[in-house]
């Protein structure tokens, strides 16, 4: 199955710089991890047939419910970008639901893995 996106979650600037390096972003082109008190921020990059999304999250004192809520929010933005990239203006409801589920699940797993 073709997956038109790659999603990464970073909880600090060091992880973000490593994720940028992993996708071959030149050091001079690496954007700012976050702006001040951002709860979350997405950096998008496109490579050929892929959307590369790096979600930068500052969980701070937020509850797990709040963190998962913002991760769903960011998953929607990633899906919106993917739809444009693959030129899909009217996906079926199942295609859209499974795509969002997959993106959110990737983010949830990455977050939950770091809590251990």
DOMAR-852283 format. One record per atom (N, C-alpha, C, O): residue in three letters; residue number from 1; x, z negated, y; chain. Coordinates in nm, 4 decimals, m for minus. Each point is the difference from the previous one (the first is absolute). Last residue first. Example, Ala and Ser with C-alpha at 12.3 -4.5 7.8 and 13.67 -1.06 7.14 Angstrom:
# DOMAR-852283
NODE/SER/2/1.2850/m0.7080/m0.2250/A
NODE/SER/2/0.0820/m0.0060/0.1190/A
NODE/SER/2/m0.0770/m0.0730/0.1090/A
NODE/SER/2/0.0509/m0.0169/0.1108/A
NODE/ALA/1/m0.0219/0.0239/m0.6828/A
NODE/ALA/1/m0.0890/0.0000/0.1190/A
NODE/ALA/1/0.0900/0.0000/0.1200/A
NODE/ALA/1/0.1036/m0.0665/m0.0019/A
END
This chain:
# DOMAR-852283
NODE/UNK/116/0.7202/m2.8708/0.6097/A
NODE/UNK/116/0.0401/m0.0745/m0.1200/A
NODE/UNK/116/0.1241/m0.0816/0.0233/A
NODE/UNK/116/0.0468/m0.0685/m0.0910/A
NODE/UNK/115/m0.2592/0.3839/0.4020/A
NODE/UNK/115/m0.0449/m0.1386/0.0089/A
NODE/UNK/115/0.0481/m0.0849/m0.1159/A
NODE/UNK/115/m0.0033/m0.1228/0.0074/A
NODE/UNK/114/0.0671/0.6030/0.0339/A
NODE/UNK/114/0.0931/m0.0754/0.0856/A
NODE/UNK/114/m0.0370/m0.1474/0.0113/A
NODE/UNK/114/0.0838/m0.0822/0.0372/A
NODE/UNK/113/m0.3608/0.3934/m0.2768/A
NODE/UNK/113/0.1296/m0.0094/m0.0662/A
NODE/UNK/113/0.0978/m0.0874/0.0798/A
NODE/UNK/113/0.0798/m0.0736/m0.0582/A
NODE/UNK/112/m0.5034/0.1942/0.2411/A
NODE/UNK/112/m0.0109/m0.1085/m0.0975/A
NODE/UNK/112/0.1320/m0.0223/m0.0747/A
NODE/UNK/112/0.0328/m0.1133/m0.0350/A
NODE/UNK/111/m0.0610/0.4776/0.3412/A
NODE/UNK/111/m0.0104/m0.1296/0.0686/A
NODE/UNK/111/0.0008/m0.1147/m0.0998/A
NODE/UNK/111/0.0747/m0.0965/0.0159/A
NODE/UNK/110/m0.0808/0.5331/m0.1872/A
NODE/UNK/110/0.1284/m0.0223/0.0699/A
NODE/UNK/110/m0.0019/m0.1351/0.0706/A
NODE/UNK/110/0.0998/m0.0721/m0.0024/A
NODE/UNK/109/m0.4983/0.2124/m0.2045/A
NODE/UNK/109/0.1019/m0.0334/m0.0988/A
NODE/UNK/109/0.1345/m0.0293/0.0654/A
NODE/UNK/109/0.0700/m0.0932/m0.0394/A
NODE/UNK/108/m0.4227/0.2435/0.3148/A
NODE/UNK/108/m0.0280/m0.1341/m0.0527/A
NODE/UNK/108/0.1088/m0.0435/m0.0975/A
NODE/UNK/108/0.0505/m0.1120/0.0076/A
NODE/UNK/107/m0.0324/0.5562/0.1565/A
NODE/UNK/107/0.0350/m0.0982/0.1033/A
NODE/UNK/107/m0.0222/m0.1430/m0.0490/A
NODE/UNK/107/0.0837/m0.0870/0.0240/A
NODE/UNK/106/m0.2133/0.4398/m0.3069/A
NODE/UNK/106/0.1460/0.0058/0.0185/A
NODE/UNK/106/0.0437/m0.1071/0.0994/A
NODE/UNK/106/0.0975/m0.0715/m0.0232/A
NODE/UNK/105/m0.5571/0.1317/m0.0302/A
NODE/UNK/105/0.0589/m0.0686/m0.1145/A
NODE/UNK/105/0.1525/m0.0007/0.0077/A
NODE/UNK/105/0.0633/m0.1004/m0.0325/A
NODE/UNK/104/m0.3107/0.3446/0.3536/A
NODE/UNK/104/m0.0151/m0.1450/0.0210/A
NODE/UNK/104/0.0667/m0.0777/m0.1132/A
NODE/UNK/104/0.0647/m0.1020/0.0239/A
NODE/UNK/103/m0.0776/0.5697/m0.0694/A
NODE/UNK/103/0.0876/m0.0378/0.1119/A
NODE/UNK/103/m0.0058/m0.1514/0.0227/A
NODE/UNK/103/0.1037/m0.0647/0.0145/A
NODE/UNK/102/m0.3957/0.2432/m0.3389/A
NODE/UNK/102/0.1390/0.0106/m0.0419/A
NODE/UNK/102/0.0951/m0.0445/0.1099/A
NODE/UNK/102/0.0945/m0.0745/m0.0261/A
NODE/UNK/101/m0.5575/0.0962/0.1206/A
NODE/UNK/101/0.0278/m0.1065/m0.0963/A
NODE/UNK/101/0.1473/0.0011/m0.0386/A
NODE/UNK/101/0.0639/m0.1051/m0.0045/A
NODE/UNK/100/m0.2185/0.4563/0.2712/A
NODE/UNK/100/0.0112/m0.1256/0.0753/A
NODE/UNK/100/0.0328/m0.1170/m0.0918/A
NODE/UNK/100/0.0821/m0.0854/0.0336/A
NODE/UNK/99/m0.1647/0.4946/m0.2437/A
NODE/UNK/99/0.1212/0.0104/0.0822/A
NODE/UNK/99/0.0221/m0.1283/0.0787/A
NODE/UNK/99/0.1105/m0.0542/0.0011/A
NODE/UNK/98/m0.5080/0.0994/m0.2511/A
NODE/UNK/98/0.1159/m0.0220/m0.0869/A
NODE/UNK/98/0.1307/0.0060/0.0789/A
NODE/UNK/98/0.0928/m0.0759/m0.0279/A
NODE/UNK/97/m0.4912/0.1722/0.2638/A
NODE/UNK/97/0.0001/m0.1392/m0.0458/A
NODE/UNK/97/0.1212/m0.0303/m0.0884/A
NODE/UNK/97/0.0649/m0.1032/0.0169/A
NODE/UNK/96/m0.1342/0.5513/0.1287/A
NODE/UNK/96/0.0354/m0.0873/0.1110/A
NODE/UNK/96/0.0104/m0.1458/m0.0448/A
NODE/UNK/96/0.0952/m0.0696/0.0354/A
NODE/UNK/95/m0.2459/0.3835/m0.3471/A
NODE/UNK/95/0.1396/0.0299/0.0328/A
NODE/UNK/95/0.0476/m0.0933/0.1107/A
NODE/UNK/95/0.1099/m0.0550/m0.0075/A
NODE/UNK/94/m0.5654/0.0372/m0.1008/A
NODE/UNK/94/0.0833/m0.0601/m0.1046/A
NODE/UNK/94/0.1486/0.0221/0.0274/A
NODE/UNK/94/0.0805/m0.0916/m0.0173/A
NODE/UNK/93/m0.4002/0.2934/0.3043/A
NODE/UNK/93/m0.0006/m0.1453/0.0187/A
NODE/UNK/93/0.0862/m0.0697/m0.1052/A
NODE/UNK/93/0.0645/m0.1003/0.0305/A
NODE/UNK/92/0.0672/0.5939/0.1184/A
NODE/UNK/92/m0.1139/m0.0617/m0.0681/A
NODE/UNK/92/0.0088/m0.1513/0.0171/A
NODE/UNK/92/0.1079/m0.0547/0.0231/A
NODE/UNK/91/0.1104/0.3474/0.3623/A
NODE/UNK/91/0.0244/m0.0354/m0.1401/A
NODE/UNK/91/m0.1266/m0.0570/m0.0631/A
NODE/UNK/91/m0.0858/m0.0544/0.0695/A
NODE/UNK/90/0.2022/0.3411/0.3697/A
NODE/UNK/90/m0.1187/m0.0595/m0.0612/A
NODE/UNK/90/0.0233/m0.0327/m0.1475/A
NODE/UNK/90/m0.0549/0.0666/m0.0877/A
NODE/UNK/89/0.4043/0.1102/0.3727/A
NODE/UNK/89/m0.0887/m0.0570/0.1017/A
NODE/UNK/89/m0.1222/m0.0685/m0.0588/A
NODE/UNK/89/m0.0557/m0.0902/0.0625/A
NODE/UNK/88/0.5758/0.2403/m0.1880/A
NODE/UNK/88/m0.1224/m0.0332/m0.0721/A
NODE/UNK/88/m0.0955/m0.0679/0.0977/A
NODE/UNK/88/0.0098/m0.1205/0.0231/A
NODE/UNK/87/0.4835/0.2745/m0.0052/A
NODE/UNK/87/m0.1063/0.0872/0.0535/A
NODE/UNK/87/m0.1302/m0.0157/m0.0780/A
NODE/UNK/87/m0.0623/0.0979/m0.0411/A
NODE/UNK/86/0.4890/m0.3461/0.0114/A
NODE/UNK/86/m0.0376/0.0877/m0.1109/A
NODE/UNK/86/m0.1152/0.0933/0.0375/A
NODE/UNK/86/m0.0527/0.0730/m0.0839/A
NODE/UNK/85/0.2189/m0.3805/0.4096/A
NODE/UNK/85/0.1185/0.0644/m0.0565/A
NODE/UNK/85/m0.0358/0.0980/m0.1124/A
NODE/UNK/85/0.0597/0.1072/m0.0100/A
NODE/UNK/84/m0.3943/m0.3826/0.2062/A
NODE/UNK/84/0.0440/0.1031/0.0943/A
NODE/UNK/84/0.1145/0.0799/m0.0614/A
NODE/UNK/84/0.0024/0.1228/0.0078/A
NODE/UNK/83/m0.1492/m0.4905/m0.2529/A
NODE/UNK/83/m0.1051/0.1029/0.0047/A
NODE/UNK/83/0.0387/0.1145/0.0929/A
NODE/UNK/83/m0.0203/0.1167/m0.0334/A
NODE/UNK/82/0.3000/m0.4985/0.0192/A
NODE/UNK/82/0.0146/0.0834/m0.1194/A
NODE/UNK/82/m0.1037/0.1124/0.0021/A
NODE/UNK/82/0.0333/0.1149/m0.0293/A
NODE/UNK/81/m0.0627/m0.4423/0.3634/A
NODE/UNK/81/0.1161/0.0871/0.0226/A
NODE/UNK/81/0.0204/0.0951/m0.1173/A
NODE/UNK/81/0.0314/0.1173/0.0195/A
NODE/UNK/80/m0.3672/m0.4447/m0.0564/A
NODE/UNK/80/m0.0363/0.0938/0.1063/A
NODE/UNK/80/0.1128/0.1001/0.0248/A
NODE/UNK/80/m0.0248/0.1192/0.0182/A
NODE/UNK/79/0.1078/m0.4740/m0.3179/A
NODE/UNK/79/m0.0882/0.1002/m0.0578/A
NODE/UNK/79/m0.0409/0.1045/0.1046/A
NODE/UNK/79/m0.0036/0.1193/m0.0301/A
NODE/UNK/78/0.2490/m0.4876/0.1802/A
NODE/UNK/78/0.0846/0.0855/m0.0841/A
NODE/UNK/78/m0.0846/0.1124/m0.0599/A
NODE/UNK/78/0.0404/0.1162/0.0020/A
NODE/UNK/77/m0.2671/m0.4427/0.2400/A
NODE/UNK/77/0.0788/0.0861/0.0890/A
NODE/UNK/77/0.0911/0.0938/m0.0797/A
NODE/UNK/77/0.0177/0.1163/0.0362/A
NODE/UNK/76/m0.2601/m0.4369/m0.2779/A
NODE/UNK/76/m0.0916/0.1002/0.0572/A
NODE/UNK/76/0.0767/0.0942/0.0919/A
NODE/UNK/76/m0.0206/0.1213/m0.0049/A
NODE/UNK/75/0.2514/m0.4886/m0.1675/A
NODE/UNK/75/m0.0230/0.1001/m0.1050/A
NODE/UNK/75/m0.0929/0.1104/0.0495/A
NODE/UNK/75/0.0188/0.1171/m0.0328/A
NODE/UNK/74/0.0537/m0.4946/0.3057/A
NODE/UNK/74/0.1127/0.0936/0.0056/A
NODE/UNK/74/m0.0136/0.1088/m0.1066/A
NODE/UNK/74/0.0394/0.1144/0.0227/A
NODE/UNK/73/m0.3641/m0.4546/m0.0237/A
NODE/UNK/73/m0.0065/0.0708/0.1284/A
NODE/UNK/73/0.1102/0.1061/0.0084/A
NODE/UNK/73/m0.0257/0.1144/0.0373/A
NODE/UNK/72/0.0376/m0.4117/m0.3961/A
NODE/UNK/72/m0.1062/0.0998/m0.0194/A
NODE/UNK/72/m0.0134/0.0846/0.1267/A
NODE/UNK/72/m0.0139/0.1221/m0.0077/A
NODE/UNK/71/0.3075/m0.4772/0.0395/A
NODE/UNK/71/0.0562/0.1029/m0.0886/A
NODE/UNK/71/m0.1036/0.1074/m0.0333/A
NODE/UNK/71/0.0343/0.1178/m0.0101/A
NODE/UNK/70/m0.1640/m0.4964/0.2576/A
NODE/UNK/70/0.0778/0.0920/0.0836/A
NODE/UNK/70/0.0648/0.1081/m0.0855/A
NODE/UNK/70/0.0184/0.1124/0.0467/A
NODE/UNK/69/m0.2606/m0.4443/m0.2793/A
NODE/UNK/69/m0.0886/0.0738/0.0905/A
NODE/UNK/69/0.0762/0.1001/0.0857/A
NODE/UNK/69/m0.0425/0.1147/0.0133/A
NODE/UNK/68/0.2818/m0.4147/m0.2864/A
NODE/UNK/68/m0.0608/0.1067/m0.0792/A
NODE/UNK/68/m0.0966/0.0824/0.0848/A
NODE/UNK/68/m0.0102/0.1213/m0.0187/A
NODE/UNK/67/0.2012/m0.4911/0.2282/A
NODE/UNK/67/0.1043/0.0975/m0.0323/A
NODE/UNK/67/m0.0593/0.1148/m0.0805/A
NODE/UNK/67/0.0254/0.1165/0.0305/A
NODE/UNK/66/m0.3053/m0.4816/0.0633/A
NODE/UNK/66/0.0275/0.0779/0.1214/A
NODE/UNK/66/0.1042/0.1081/m0.0270/A
NODE/UNK/66/m0.0137/0.1126/0.0478/A
NODE/UNK/65/m0.0738/m0.4094/m0.3976/A
NODE/UNK/65/m0.1198/0.0813/0.0248/A
NODE/UNK/65/0.0212/0.0872/0.1236/A
NODE/UNK/65/m0.0328/0.1186/m0.0018/A
NODE/UNK/64/0.3611/m0.4372/m0.1035/A
NODE/UNK/64/0.0056/0.1150/m0.0901/A
NODE/UNK/64/m0.1205/0.0918/0.0201/A
NODE/UNK/64/0.0130/0.1221/m0.0093/A
NODE/UNK/63/0.1261/m0.4069/0.4338/A
NODE/UNK/63/m0.0388/m0.0299/m0.1383/A
NODE/UNK/63/0.0137/0.1263/m0.0850/A
NODE/UNK/63/0.0093/0.1109/0.0527/A
NODE/UNK/62/0.2962/m0.2112/0.3916/A
NODE/UNK/62/m0.1270/0.0571/m0.0437/A
NODE/UNK/62/m0.0267/m0.0347/m0.1459/A
NODE/UNK/62/0.0921/m0.0096/m0.0811/A
NODE/UNK/61/0.2946/m0.0866/0.3883/A
NODE/UNK/61/m0.0868/m0.1078/m0.0469/A
NODE/UNK/61/m0.1366/0.0511/m0.0455/A
NODE/UNK/61/m0.0949/m0.0775/m0.0120/A
NODE/UNK/60/0.4995/0.4180/0.0126/A
NODE/UNK/60/m0.0043/m0.1239/0.0781/A
NODE/UNK/60/m0.0863/m0.1067/m0.0634/A
NODE/UNK/60/0.0162/m0.0329/m0.1175/A
NODE/UNK/59/0.0826/0.5329/0.0254/A
NODE/UNK/59/m0.1083/m0.0859/m0.0474/A
NODE/UNK/59/m0.0122/m0.1317/0.0752/A
NODE/UNK/59/m0.1097/m0.0543/0.0130/A
NODE/UNK/58/0.2856/0.5525/0.0863/A
NODE/UNK/58/0.0466/m0.1328/0.0406/A
NODE/UNK/58/m0.1074/m0.1004/m0.0427/A
NODE/UNK/58/m0.0872/m0.0343/0.0797/A
NODE/UNK/57/0.2326/0.5775/m0.2167/A
NODE/UNK/57/m0.0952/m0.1109/0.0044/A
NODE/UNK/57/0.0704/m0.1281/0.0401/A
NODE/UNK/57/0.1056/m0.0338/m0.0534/A
NODE/UNK/56/m0.0781/0.6119/0.0121/A
NODE/UNK/56/0.0776/m0.1176/0.0417/A
NODE/UNK/56/m0.0996/m0.1125/0.0238/A
NODE/UNK/56/m0.0926/0.0136/0.0799/A
NODE/UNK/55/0.0985/0.4742/m0.3657/A
NODE/UNK/55/m0.0812/m0.1019/0.0657/A
NODE/UNK/55/0.0895/m0.1197/0.0282/A
NODE/UNK/55/0.0601/m0.0574/m0.0908/A
NODE/UNK/54/0.0132/0.6020/m0.0030/A
NODE/UNK/54/0.0624/m0.1310/m0.0133/A
NODE/UNK/54/m0.0830/m0.0977/0.0828/A
NODE/UNK/54/m0.0080/0.0104/0.1224/A
NODE/UNK/53/m0.0457/0.5113/m0.3549/A
NODE/UNK/53/m0.0537/m0.1047/0.0868/A
NODE/UNK/53/0.0710/m0.1309/m0.0282/A
NODE/UNK/53/0.0030/m0.0476/m0.1135/A
NODE/UNK/52/0.0102/0.6178/0.0321/A
NODE/UNK/52/0.0730/m0.1229/m0.0287/A
NODE/UNK/52/m0.0466/m0.1043/0.1007/A
NODE/UNK/52/0.0160/0.0180/0.1208/A
NODE/UNK/51/m0.1982/0.4713/m0.3382/A
NODE/UNK/51/m0.0110/m0.0925/0.1119/A
NODE/UNK/51/0.0711/m0.1265/m0.0441/A
NODE/UNK/51/m0.0327/m0.0571/m0.1040/A
NODE/UNK/50/0.1050/0.5833/m0.0951/A
NODE/UNK/50/m0.0259/m0.1435/m0.0090/A
NODE/UNK/50/m0.0176/m0.0658/0.1364/A
NODE/UNK/50/0.0650/0.0369/0.0978/A
NODE/UNK/49/0.0772/0.4292/m0.2378/A
NODE/UNK/49/m0.1396/m0.0211/m0.0397/A
NODE/UNK/49/m0.0402/m0.1473/m0.0047/A
NODE/UNK/49/m0.1047/m0.0333/m0.0554/A
NODE/UNK/48/0.5182/0.1534/0.3353/A
NODE/UNK/48/m0.0588/0.1070/m0.0807/A
NODE/UNK/48/m0.1464/m0.0297/m0.0292/A
NODE/UNK/48/m0.0845/0.0034/0.0894/A
NODE/UNK/47/0.2401/m0.3829/0.1459/A
NODE/UNK/47/0.1036/0.0765/m0.0681/A
NODE/UNK/47/m0.0697/0.1009/m0.0877/A
NODE/UNK/47/m0.0682/m0.0372/m0.0956/A
NODE/UNK/46/m0.0303/m0.3486/0.5251/A
NODE/UNK/46/m0.0484/0.1038/m0.0907/A
NODE/UNK/46/0.1186/0.0777/m0.0540/A
NODE/UNK/46/0.0930/0.0342/0.0730/A
NODE/UNK/45/m0.2357/m0.5507/0.1512/A
NODE/UNK/45/0.0987/0.1069/m0.0062/A
NODE/UNK/45/m0.0576/0.1036/m0.0950/A
NODE/UNK/45/m0.0731/m0.0348/m0.0928/A
NODE/UNK/44/m0.0950/m0.4486/0.3770/A
NODE/UNK/44/m0.0228/0.1172/m0.0842/A
NODE/UNK/44/0.1156/0.0974/0.0129/A
NODE/UNK/44/0.0552/0.0207/0.1081/A
NODE/UNK/43/m0.1798/m0.5758/m0.0339/A
NODE/UNK/43/0.0868/0.1092/0.0444/A
NODE/UNK/43/m0.0213/0.1136/m0.0995/A
NODE/UNK/43/0.0137/m0.0186/m0.1209/A
NODE/UNK/42/m0.3142/m0.4460/0.2746/A
NODE/UNK/42/0.0401/0.1033/m0.0964/A
NODE/UNK/42/0.0911/0.0997/0.0697/A
NODE/UNK/42/m0.0232/0.0398/0.1141/A
NODE/UNK/41/m0.1361/m0.5939/m0.0627/A
NODE/UNK/41/0.0268/0.1273/0.0671/A
NODE/UNK/41/0.0443/0.1000/m0.1068/A
NODE/UNK/41/0.0718/m0.0353/m0.0936/A
NODE/UNK/40/m0.2855/m0.5149/0.1894/A
NODE/UNK/40/0.0423/0.1091/m0.0872/A
NODE/UNK/40/0.0153/0.1266/0.0830/A
NODE/UNK/40/m0.0618/0.0173/0.1051/A
NODE/UNK/39/0.0176/m0.4333/0.1031/A
NODE/UNK/39/m0.0302/m0.0507/m0.1341/A
NODE/UNK/39/0.0464/0.1050/m0.1007/A
NODE/UNK/39/0.0606/m0.0324/m0.1022/A
NODE/UNK/38/0.1483/m0.0372/0.6064/A
NODE/UNK/38/m0.0813/0.0840/m0.0882/A
NODE/UNK/38/m0.0210/m0.0691/m0.1336/A
NODE/UNK/38/0.0944/m0.0530/m0.0587/A
NODE/UNK/37/0.1457/m0.0943/0.4842/A
NODE/UNK/37/m0.0826/m0.0783/m0.0912/A
NODE/UNK/37/m0.0905/0.0850/m0.0886/A
NODE/UNK/37/m0.1027/m0.0491/m0.0470/A
NODE/UNK/36/0.5155/0.2814/0.2755/A
NODE/UNK/36/m0.0368/m0.1383/0.0299/A
NODE/UNK/36/m0.0776/m0.0691/m0.1096/A
NODE/UNK/36/0.0513/m0.0242/m0.1092/A
NODE/UNK/35/0.0253/0.4894/m0.0070/A
NODE/UNK/35/m0.0037/m0.0281/0.1439/A
NODE/UNK/35/m0.0487/m0.1433/0.0191/A
NODE/UNK/35/m0.1187/m0.0290/m0.0155/A
NODE/UNK/34/0.4041/0.2736/m0.4117/A
NODE/UNK/34/m0.1309/m0.0388/0.0531/A
NODE/UNK/34/0.0118/m0.0222/0.1497/A
NODE/UNK/34/0.1094/m0.0056/0.0561/A
NODE/UNK/33/0.2371/0.2363/m0.3028/A
NODE/UNK/33/m0.0759/m0.0611/m0.1099/A
NODE/UNK/33/m0.1412/m0.0368/0.0441/A
NODE/UNK/33/m0.0976/0.0367/m0.0653/A
NODE/UNK/32/0.3652/0.3667/0.3017/A
NODE/UNK/32/m0.0061/m0.1455/0.0073/A
NODE/UNK/32/m0.0885/m0.0539/m0.1129/A
NODE/UNK/32/m0.1069/0.0548/m0.0268/A
NODE/UNK/31/0.3312/0.4218/m0.0669/A
NODE/UNK/31/m0.0774/m0.0633/0.1080/A
NODE/UNK/31/0.0077/m0.1521/m0.0062/A
NODE/UNK/31/0.0591/m0.0576/m0.0913/A
NODE/UNK/30/0.2996/0.4505/m0.0661/A
NODE/UNK/30/m0.0820/m0.1091/m0.0523/A
NODE/UNK/30/m0.0741/m0.0666/0.1158/A
NODE/UNK/30/0.0621/m0.0486/0.0945/A
NODE/UNK/29/0.2691/0.4128/m0.0679/A
NODE/UNK/29/m0.1425/0.0332/0.0057/A
NODE/UNK/29/m0.0910/m0.1097/m0.0538/A
NODE/UNK/29/m0.1219/0.0166/m0.0034/A
NODE/UNK/28/0.6114/m0.0234/0.0022/A
NODE/UNK/28/m0.0397/0.0148/0.1410/A
NODE/UNK/28/m0.1501/0.0268/0.0159/A
NODE/UNK/28/m0.0547/m0.0171/0.1089/A
NODE/UNK/27/0.2499/m0.0081/m0.5470/A
NODE/UNK/27/0.0072/m0.1308/0.0666/A
NODE/UNK/27/m0.0495/0.0076/0.1443/A
NODE/UNK/27/m0.0704/m0.0895/0.0467/A
NODE/UNK/26/m0.1212/0.4387/m0.4003/A
NODE/UNK/26/0.1282/m0.0232/0.0662/A
NODE/UNK/26/m0.0047/m0.1306/0.0778/A
NODE/UNK/26/m0.1020/m0.0341/0.0599/A
NODE/UNK/25/m0.1828/0.1329/m0.4994/A
NODE/UNK/25/m0.0200/0.0018/0.1444/A
NODE/UNK/25/0.1348/m0.0333/0.0627/A
NODE/UNK/25/0.0603/m0.1025/m0.0317/A
NODE/UNK/24/m0.1914/0.1411/m0.4625/A
NODE/UNK/24/0.0943/0.0833/0.0768/A
NODE/UNK/24/m0.0352/0.0173/0.1479/A
NODE/UNK/24/0.0120/0.1094/0.0552/A
NODE/UNK/23/m0.2094/m0.3962/m0.4116/A
NODE/UNK/23/m0.0677/0.1299/0.0186/A
NODE/UNK/23/0.0798/0.0908/0.0952/A
NODE/UNK/23/m0.0524/0.0972/0.0544/A
NODE/UNK/22/0.2150/m0.5312/m0.1642/A
NODE/UNK/22/m0.0417/0.0541/m0.1298/A
NODE/UNK/22/m0.0690/0.1359/0.0121/A
NODE/UNK/22/0.0050/0.0815/m0.0921/A
NODE/UNK/21/0.1110/m0.3335/0.4814/A
NODE/UNK/21/0.1190/0.0590/m0.0617/A
NODE/UNK/21/m0.0362/0.0676/m0.1323/A
NODE/UNK/21/0.0503/0.1079/m0.0312/A
NODE/UNK/20/m0.3839/m0.3517/0.2456/A
NODE/UNK/20/0.0298/0.1217/0.0764/A
NODE/UNK/20/0.1207/0.0719/m0.0599/A
NODE/UNK/20/0.0008/0.1225/m0.0119/A
NODE/UNK/19/m0.1097/m0.5400/m0.1667/A
NODE/UNK/19/m0.1029/0.0980/m0.0377/A
NODE/UNK/19/0.0226/0.1326/0.0727/A
NODE/UNK/19/m0.0174/0.1068/m0.0587/A
NODE/UNK/18/0.2937/m0.4695/0.1746/A
NODE/UNK/18/0.0320/0.0466/m0.1350/A
NODE/UNK/18/m0.1001/0.1067/m0.0452/A
NODE/UNK/18/0.0387/0.0999/m0.0606/A
NODE/UNK/17/m0.1181/m0.3139/0.4698/A
NODE/UNK/17/0.1170/0.0881/0.0121/A
NODE/UNK/17/0.0403/0.0558/m0.1366/A
NODE/UNK/17/0.0393/0.1161/m0.0108/A
NODE/UNK/16/m0.3854/m0.4339/0.0159/A
NODE/UNK/16/m0.0414/0.1241/0.0658/A
NODE/UNK/16/0.1165/0.0984/0.0115/A
NODE/UNK/16/m0.0152/0.1185/m0.0295/A
NODE/UNK/15/0.0928/m0.5564/m0.1339/A
NODE/UNK/15/m0.0716/0.0814/m0.0984/A
NODE/UNK/15/m0.0387/0.1354/0.0583/A
NODE/UNK/15/0.0083/0.1027/m0.0674/A
NODE/UNK/14/0.1825/m0.4061/0.3655/A
NODE/UNK/14/0.0998/0.0402/m0.0997/A
NODE/UNK/14/m0.0645/0.0883/m0.1077/A
NODE/UNK/14/0.0548/0.1041/m0.0362/A
NODE/UNK/13/m0.3301/m0.3079/0.3681/A
NODE/UNK/13/0.0752/0.1148/0.0494/A
NODE/UNK/13/0.1033/0.0510/m0.1002/A
NODE/UNK/13/0.0231/0.1205/m0.0096/A
NODE/UNK/12/m0.4605/m0.3660/m0.1809/A
NODE/UNK/12/0.0991/m0.0337/0.1020/A
NODE/UNK/12/0.0803/0.1249/0.0353/A
NODE/UNK/12/m0.0107/0.1034/m0.0660/A
NODE/UNK/11/m0.3425/m0.0998/m0.2535/A
NODE/UNK/11/m0.0364/m0.1254/0.0651/A
NODE/UNK/11/0.1021/m0.0449/0.1041/A
NODE/UNK/11/m0.0193/m0.1014/0.0670/A
NODE/UNK/10/m0.1800/0.5831/m0.3235/A
NODE/UNK/10/0.1179/m0.0753/0.0454/A
NODE/UNK/10/m0.0456/m0.1235/0.0754/A
NODE/UNK/10/m0.0880/0.0065/0.0858/A
NODE/UNK/9/m0.0933/0.4149/m0.4490/A
NODE/UNK/9/m0.0352/m0.1161/0.0814/A
NODE/UNK/9/0.1269/m0.0758/0.0335/A
NODE/UNK/9/0.0806/m0.0301/m0.0880/A
NODE/UNK/8/m0.2370/0.5702/m0.0666/A
NODE/UNK/8/0.0899/m0.1145/m0.0128/A
NODE/UNK/8/m0.0498/m0.1109/0.0918/A
NODE/UNK/8/m0.0597/0.0266/0.1043/A
NODE/UNK/7/m0.0990/0.4861/m0.3464/A
NODE/UNK/7/m0.0324/m0.1154/0.0842/A
NODE/UNK/7/0.1001/m0.1114/m0.0283/A
NODE/UNK/7/0.0302/m0.0302/m0.1155/A
NODE/UNK/6/m0.1362/0.5967/0.0596/A
NODE/UNK/6/0.0870/m0.1075/m0.0459/A
NODE/UNK/6/m0.0244/m0.1141/0.0976/A
NODE/UNK/6/0.0033/0.0201/0.1214/A
NODE/UNK/5/m0.2934/0.4642/m0.2698/A
NODE/UNK/5/0.0503/m0.1052/0.0885/A
NODE/UNK/5/0.0945/m0.0940/m0.0723/A
NODE/UNK/5/m0.0024/m0.0139/m0.1223/A
NODE/UNK/4/m0.2717/0.3904/m0.0645/A
NODE/UNK/4/0.0572/0.0508/0.1250/A
NODE/UNK/4/0.0570/m0.1061/0.0942/A
NODE/UNK/4/0.0298/0.0296/0.1157/A
NODE/UNK/3/m0.1059/0.0660/m0.6629/A
NODE/UNK/3/m0.0255/m0.1087/0.0924/A
NODE/UNK/3/0.0656/0.0374/0.1332/A
NODE/UNK/3/0.1228/0.0006/0.0091/A
NODE/UNK/2/m0.2880/0.2499/m0.5019/A
NODE/UNK/2/0.0726/0.0089/0.1267/A
NODE/UNK/2/m0.0428/m0.1131/0.0922/A
NODE/UNK/2/m0.1189/m0.0179/0.0262/A
NODE/UNK/1/0.1152/0.0356/m0.5814/A
NODE/UNK/1/m0.0844/0.0000/0.1186/A
NODE/UNK/1/0.0883/0.0000/0.1241/A
NODE/UNK/1/0.0944/m0.0784/0.0095/A
END
